[in-house]
Amino acid sequence: MLTRRFSLSQAAIGAIVLLFSLACLFPFIMVVSGSLSTENDIVNYGYAFIPRHVTLSSYKILLLGSSRIVDAYIISILVTVIGTVLSIIVNGMGGYVMARRSFKYRNVLSIYVIITMLFSGGLVPWYIICVRYLDLKDTLWAMILPPLANAFNMFLIRNFMMAIPEDLYESAKMDGASEYRIFFRLIAPLSVPVLATVGLFVALGYWNDWFLGLMFIDKQELQPLQLLLRTLVSNVEFLKSSSNAAAMQQISATIPSESIKMALTVITIGPIIFLYPFVQRYFVKGLMVGAVKG
């Protein structure tokens, strides 16, 4: 009886998880279907789970600027990879220092980090520092350095590392290991769950960011993917709303603006879908332990 009851409960939980997974998958299927639908079908019938008339016109229009999209893809991948690696190192080191009970000023540093979460100097001073003093205008570093250190991520890593026994630090010190060696050879491997969790957060932030590119990048060859796609959508909306000339109206009428938006979403979401399975097994453990321990 107990075995049967346990099996029924397991089946019920599995069914609930399956339904929830399908519910999460449903919007993505709708986006893919919208990208393959004609503009008339979307306007007349709305978005459907299965497209009434399958067309690749949206992807063909995007392929007209395929060279720029490929260049923007490369820029976004470089920014995401370099920024994520550097951010994990910087936030990991910050969390490590604040987690060390032997560090005299760790409470002062923690308060300083908390202050950055509560107060900001404002957009104009931030822009002046980045452009005039750091000389980040029209460089890849303009999209990497500003969000590099994050107070929330530091505290998440700090709380996780505080659960590591202090005896490990002391034994490593007695063996003559330096702080850098302790961090990279001992603490970092033990903190893979929280570092992978933070890495996912950071990678999502870098990949989806268009604001930094809009603020600092004027060169087309350095535009990230999200900024380029935002520009394409804005141009399509301009053509659709323009009524200055009959020729413009005729051109805009042939542009599948809604399906182009869906196709852009499919293009941009691909790398993140492939990234998530590699860090999924660390995600819940790193987030829960980092949030609870302290």
Beta strands, then each sheet from edge to edge (+ up, - down):
end
